[in-house]
Amino acid sequence: MHLDLLVLSRIQFAMTIMFHYLFPPLSIGLGAVLVFMEAMYLKTKDPQYEAITRFWTRIFAANFAMGVATGIVMEFEFGTNWAAFSRYVGDVFGSALASEGIFAFFLESGFLAVLVFGWDRVSARFHFLATCMVAMGATFSAIWIVVANSWMQTPRGFHIIGSGLTARAEITDFWAMVFNPSTINRLTHTLIGAYILGAFFVMSISAYYLLKDRHIDFARKSFKTALVFGTVMSLAAGLTGDLNARMIARYQPAKFAVAEGNLHTEKGGTAFGLFGIPDANGERMHYEVAIPGLLSVLMYGDPHKPVPGLDQIPRADRPPVIVPYMSYHVMIFIGTYLVGLSVLACFLWWRGILFQQRWLLWVFVFSVVGPYLANEAGWVTAEVGRQPWIVYGLLRTSEGLSKAVQANQVLGSIVMFMVVYALLFAVWVHVLNDKIGHGPDAPHEPPSTSTTAGGVLAVHAATEDPAGYSLTADSDSWEGSGAEANHQEGRH
Amino acid sequence: MDLNTFWFLLIGVLLIGYAILDGFDLGVGALHLFARSDHDRRVFLNAIGPVWDGNEVWLVTFGGALFAAFPKAYATAFSGFYLAFMFLLCALIFRAVAIEFRSKQEPTIWRSFWDVAFFAASVSSSLLFGIAVGNLILGLPIGADGDFRGQLTDLVRPYALLVGFFNLSMFMMHGSIYLYLKTDGELQQRVRGWIYTTFGVFCSLYAITTIATLQALPGATRNFAHFPWVWGVVVLNVLAIANIPRALHKQAPSYAFFSSSCSIAALVVLFGVAIFPNMIISSLNPAWSLTIYNAASSQKALGLMRNIAFLGLPFVLTYTIAIYWVFRGKVKIEKHSY
């Protein structure tokens, strides 16, 4: 492949956005966790909930800083690498970006300060308000950025002024732009993906503590809450994924065809491909395992009605096959895996033997990688599947480039980002590891209690029925240990 | 006032907000290595800790508003300043993570690394902002199609560098006044000395920059004839600058901070007036310059976003003020500190 300006700029954008996208989903997911935990603290006044909230806040803050640092890059890159695109879409796309700045960023960054540093400076209620605002800000951010991106997928609410090189889109209907055909489907699926990551992140760390016999109360409490949330969200992801697929089949048939590996329109019903490797030219599938007629059933409820394949799309407008096919299937496999895992865990919980399955806890420790991969794979499918268009059906990616920039400058910046991001990633893992190693602080115990907080935990762990604890016994004993503290330990 | 002028003003307001707010935390970063003990450095970081992130959002929103209201100017400036922006991005990334991670580990080598990163990133960002402003006043080789026709080296011009260093000195002065407000005891007395030093450098560079502008760039003051009120801004600016040592002498450092904020605002206004109604001046042909009319979005989009701004800005200002109020007072190093 010849490394020209187009290829390099695409590599740079893909690399920086994929690195950036490691952080926002966790901010959204953990934001929801924080709101829940602190609400429980306000309701029960149980100091354990305060300790939990503070622990997740520390991780949230570090994650958020990485998100902000890598997010600025994205905003700049529209102008630096894609100047022609910026001129073309500024009128429409700009209002979504400006809304993100006005409605989301100020909210998040302002109240983040109160969330992280404000524990002793503001009242408990005001602190909770700040937590809600930060979580809301993270969600607003997602809303506006998905609106902007969805407009690139299924543009609406504009008209084209001028022609040729001076052509550009002008907004005619703001709400039609915001609620273009793909916005709602893509937004719900994206947010659910973030919530799943949040849940599995919490379960991963909690499972690790349970395996290491540390912070037992904290870990059980966190794990169960996250498991309920994660199970519901994993199931919801399947539902919204299906809705998304139908939407894409209708509005972006080329993307749908490559994602499904449906390269040639069949005479009868279309098979649903479980696995396969497209050949280099994207003409045929090798080693394909497929369920005959299933795709037709999923789309039309009719096993004999063919789904249009990639051969219906003019050759010049076809996206590459391999990358979206693989990423789409990775997303689906991981989604199925997460549903299976969380349903299994719920079943064992119901049987009262969840926390004795050490192998399962180990599986949960590592399963956090799944949602990370699935979230990335989702973006890859969406973005590569839209090619060769940068704005679907209107502007080709090759036409969106900056003309004032040279390939070697882009190459230089790619090298710079690779070095900086590798360093950042190492630091992030190191700091995260450190915070997880440190764990939550022991909850504030009343001074009248003779044992230290750690002692209470140890005693609590030792008196646990080794044959397994039912849900009620577990939560009873848990609440018993914190009950006295409730009355005596208020917030400063 | 038409919508285009309104957006030019609003972007100016965002730029003023950014320069005043991030100005002091960039300045604190540029002074960071002058603090010798670990404790002092933590005090510095915590002085800006709760607010730097919110301050930087003004830049992000400035970028977003420029993209939305004047997409052609945004596209030309960002692609034209390509490498400069990449350096800026690198600096901003390092700054953000240096603040977040610096105090998370004990080892000296870890802290020293992030201290240097924070300092270097703050200094280079301040310089780059000033160099960008200098270049915009000078004008750039912009072709008929609105694209930049030069090299990175075309941006490294004496006048632009002068504005770069002028900006750095201004932020360092502003940052030292801010630190004076947030520190106490012996450290505060040392910071007081820095204010006088940076104030001296700032005044000298201000005089040199003014002379250079008047001598080399008669076009920069052309608009003063159209807008005579600008002379008022010049006079107020001089008064504000003169008030800084006076306020310090009178033991009223918050007035000094207010004065340096006013001075920054005045300088941004003068910059805006100097280039108005251009956004980016073409040095190749004045007709190819990007103005607030030929580089703007449609009237419909500008009107729409004006409503968005009116809807959002009251909230933004309310919680900006609320956050600063919550974190008022001197810095204390405690459990939640960096």
Boltz contact constraints between the chains, C-beta under 6 A:
constraints:
  - contact:
      token1: [A, 65]
      token2: [B, 96]
      max_distance: 6.0
  - contact:
      token1: [A, 65]
      token2: [B, 100]
      max_distance: 6.0
  - contact:
      token1: [A, 68]
      token2: [B, 96]
      max_distance: 6.0
  - contact:
      token1: [A, 69]
      token2: [B, 93]
      max_distance: 6.0
  - contact:
      token1: [A, 69]
      token2: [B, 96]
      max_distance: 6.0
  - contact:
      token1: [A, 69]
      token2: [B, 97]
      max_distance: 6.0
  - contact:
      token1: [A, 72]
      token2: [B, 92]
      max_distance: 6.0
  - contact:
      token1: [A, 73]
      token2: [B, 89]
      max_distance: 6.0
  - contact:
      token1: [A, 75]
      token2: [B, 63]
      max_distance: 6.0
  - contact:
      token1: [A, 76]
      token2: [B, 85]
      max_distance: 6.0
  - contact:
      token1: [A, 76]
      token2: [B, 89]
      max_distance: 6.0
  - contact:
      token1: [A, 79]
      token2: [B, 74]
      max_distance: 6.0
  - contact:
      token1: [A, 79]
      token2: [B, 75]
      max_distance: 6.0
  - contact:
      token1: [A, 79]
      token2: [B, 78]
      max_distance: 6.0
  - contact:
      token1: [A, 80]
      token2: [B, 78]
      max_distance: 6.0
  - contact:
      token1: [A, 80]
      token2: [B, 79]
      max_distance: 6.0
  - contact:
      token1: [A, 80]
      token2: [B, 82]
      max_distance: 6.0
  - contact:
      token1: [A, 80]
      token2: [B, 85]
      max_distance: 6.0
  - contact:
      token1: [A, 83]
      token2: [B, 75]
      max_distance: 6.0
  - contact:
      token1: [A, 83]
      token2: [B, 79]
      max_distance: 6.0
  - contact:
      token1: [A, 86]
      token2: [B, 71]
      max_distance: 6.0
  - contact:
      token1: [A, 86]
      token2: [B, 74]
      max_distance: 6.0
  - contact:
      token1: [A, 86]
      token2: [B, 75]
      max_distance: 6.0
  - contact:
      token1: [A, 87]
      token2: [B, 71]
      max_distance: 6.0
  - contact:
      token1: [A, 87]
      token2: [B, 72]
      max_distance: 6.0
  - contact:
      token1: [A, 87]
      token2: [B, 75]
      max_distance: 6.0
  - contact:
      token1: [A, 90]
      token2: [B, 67]
      max_distance: 6.0
  - contact:
      token1: [A, 90]
      token2: [B, 71]
      max_distance: 6.0
  - contact:
      token1: [A, 90]
      token2: [B, 297]
      max_distance: 6.0
  - contact:
      token1: [A, 91]
      token2: [B, 297]
      max_distance: 6.0
  - contact:
      token1: [A, 91]
      token2: [B, 298]
      max_distance: 6.0
  - contact:
      token1: [A, 91]
      token2: [B, 301]
      max_distance: 6.0
  - contact:
      token1: [A, 94]
      token2: [B, 67]
      max_distance: 6.0
  - contact:
      token1: [A, 94]
      token2: [B, 68]
      max_distance: 6.0
  - contact:
      token1: [A, 95]
      token2: [B, 68]
      max_distance: 6.0
  - contact:
      token1: [A, 95]
      token2: [B, 304]
      max_distance: 6.0
  - contact:
      token1: [A, 95]
      token2: [B, 305]
      max_distance: 6.0
  - contact:
      token1: [A, 97]
      token2: [B, 64]
      max_distance: 6.0
  - contact:
      token1: [A, 97]
      token2: [B, 67]
      max_distance: 6.0
  - contact:
      token1: [A, 98]
      token2: [B, 64]
      max_distance: 6.0
  - contact:
      token1: [A, 98]
      token2: [B, 65]
      max_distance: 6.0
  - contact:
      token1: [A, 98]
      token2: [B, 68]
      max_distance: 6.0
  - contact:
      token1: [A, 98]
      token2: [B, 305]
      max_distance: 6.0
  - contact:
      token1: [A, 99]
      token2: [B, 308]
      max_distance: 6.0
  - contact:
      token1: [A, 101]
      token2: [B, 60]
      max_distance: 6.0
  - contact:
      token1: [A, 101]
      token2: [B, 61]
      max_distance: 6.0
  - contact:
      token1: [A, 101]
      token2: [B, 64]
      max_distance: 6.0
  - contact:
      token1: [A, 102]
      token2: [B, 312]
      max_distance: 6.0
  - contact:
      token1: [A, 103]
      token2: [B, 312]
      max_distance: 6.0
  - contact:
      token1: [A, 105]
      token2: [B, 57]
      max_distance: 6.0
  - contact:
      token1: [A, 105]
      token2: [B, 60]
      max_distance: 6.0
  - contact:
      token1: [A, 106]
      token2: [B, 57]
      max_distance: 6.0
  - contact:
      token1: [A, 106]
      token2: [B, 316]
      max_distance: 6.0
  - contact:
      token1: [A, 109]
      token2: [B, 53]
      max_distance: 6.0
  - contact:
      token1: [A, 109]
      token2: [B, 54]
      max_distance: 6.0
  - contact:
      token1: [A, 109]
      token2: [B, 57]
      max_distance: 6.0
  - contact:
      token1: [A, 110]
      token2: [B, 54]
      max_distance: 6.0
  - contact:
      token1: [A, 110]
      token2: [B, 319]
      max_distance: 6.0
  - contact:
      token1: [A, 110]
      token2: [B, 323]
      max_distance: 6.0
  - contact:
      token1: [A, 113]
      token2: [B, 50]
      max_distance: 6.0
  - contact:
      token1: [A, 113]
      token2: [B, 323]
      max_distance: 6.0
  - contact:
      token1: [A, 117]
      token2: [B, 50]
      max_distance: 6.0
  - contact:
      token1: [A, 117]
      token2: [B, 336]
      max_distance: 6.0
  - contact:
      token1: [A, 121]
      token2: [B, 326]
      max_distance: 6.0
  - contact:
      token1: [A, 122]
      token2: [B, 326]
      max_distance: 6.0
  - contact:
      token1: [A, 170]
      token2: [B, 298]
      max_distance: 6.0
  - contact:
      token1: [A, 171]
      token2: [B, 300]
      max_distance: 6.0
  - contact:
      token1: [A, 171]
      token2: [B, 301]
      max_distance: 6.0
  - contact:
      token1: [A, 174]
      token2: [B, 304]
      max_distance: 6.0
  - contact:
      token1: [A, 402]
      token2: [B, 79]
      max_distance: 6.0
  - contact:
      token1: [A, 403]
      token2: [B, 147]
      max_distance: 6.0
  - contact:
      token1: [A, 404]
      token2: [B, 79]
      max_distance: 6.0
  - contact:
      token1: [A, 404]
      token2: [B, 80]
      max_distance: 6.0
  - contact:
      token1: [A, 404]
      token2: [B, 147]
      max_distance: 6.0
  - contact:
      token1: [A, 404]
      token2: [B, 148]
      max_distance: 6.0
  - contact:
      token1: [A, 405]
      token2: [B, 79]
      max_distance: 6.0
  - contact:
      token1: [A, 405]
      token2: [B, 82]
      max_distance: 6.0
  - contact:
      token1: [A, 409]
      token2: [B, 82]
      max_distance: 6.0
  - contact:
      token1: [A, 409]
      token2: [B, 83]
      max_distance: 6.0
  - contact:
      token1: [A, 413]
      token2: [B, 86]
      max_distance: 6.0
  - contact:
      token1: [A, 420]
      token2: [B, 90]
      max_distance: 6.0
  - contact:
      token1: [A, 427]
      token2: [B, 101]
      max_distance: 6.0
  - contact:
      token1: [A, 431]
      token2: [B, 101]
      max_distance: 6.0
  - contact:
      token1: [A, 431]
      token2: [B, 104]
      max_distance: 6.0
